[in-house]
Each structure stands twice: as C-alpha cells, then as structure tokens.
Amino acid sequence: MEDSNYIKIFTGDFIIVQRIIDELKAINIHAIVKDTTESARLAGFGGGILPGFQEVFVNKDELDQAVLVVQSITSQLDT
C-alpha cells in the first residue's frame, strides 16, 4: 500500500485483528485488513510465510485514534 493514505497499524492473528476491527468500527474508523496468505491461496500460489496473520491499515487522518485502540487491546493481552 505504498503511495497511499493508509498506514499499517498492526500485524497479528485473526482473532486479535477482529477485535481491533470491532473496536475501530465502534469509534467510526474504517480499517482495511490485508491477508496475504489468503490472497495467495485464492490466487493458487499456496500459503504465505505466516499463515493466519493479517495486517490492519487505517487512513493517516485517523492514525492517532487507531493507535490508541491497538495499544489498549495489546496491553490487555500482555497481562
């Protein structure tokens, strides 16, 4: 996603990504999820290096709020 208004804020497994997406939607931030493993599989190329891992991108204008959401969720997981 080079030359884009979107920036990656998180890479992780499906379950955590879904939680982040839900929290972002709750504050009206629309994120994009990129799953290279699934994309490769659908194109017939097989799996990727980290199967099950996804990337979350948000618009640069919403970056500050989105990062706070990710930090809140990941800090809960660390305890």
KAWOSUL-V680314 format. One line per field, one symbol per residue. phi: phi as a letter, one per 40 degrees, with the letter a starting at -180 (. if undefined). psi: psi as a letter, one per 40 degrees, with the letter a starting at -180 (. if undefined). burial: I if it has 24 or more other ideal C-beta (glycine too) atoms within 12 Angstrom, else O. Layout:
BEGIN
phi->???
psi->???
burial->???
END
This chain:
BEGIN
phi->.cfbcbbcbabacdccdcccccccccbgbbcbbbbccccccccgcgcbcbcgcbbbbbcdcbddccccccccccccccc
psi->fifieiiheihaidddddddddddddffhhihhhgdddddddeeeaiadgheiiihiiiddeddddddddddddddde.
burial->OOOOOIIIIIIIOOOIIOIIIOIIOOOOIOIIIIIOOOOOOOOOOOOOOOOOOIIIIIOOOIOOOIIOIIOOIOOOOOO
END
